[in-house]
């Protein structure tokens, strides 16, 4: 049985499985709190990060307050954005 993480986590089992797989707390919580009816549906129409410029990636990292972004290369920004 999954541990009760309180009202902020809606699907405790899913949250724990994601954490065991190495997903960060914030990302695991976002995924666990996504209603099952929309969880598998694709999001917006944005192109994959590989098609973004480094400046666009940097701006997105800035919006998300990713630390160390100023010294990151394009591939590092992509990884940081995906793992946030």
Buried (B, 14 or more C-beta within 10 A) or exposed (E): EEEEBEEEBBBBEBBBBBBEEEBEEEBBBBBBEBEEEEEEEEEEEEEEBEEBEBEBBBEBBEEEEBEEBEEBEBEBBBEBBEEB
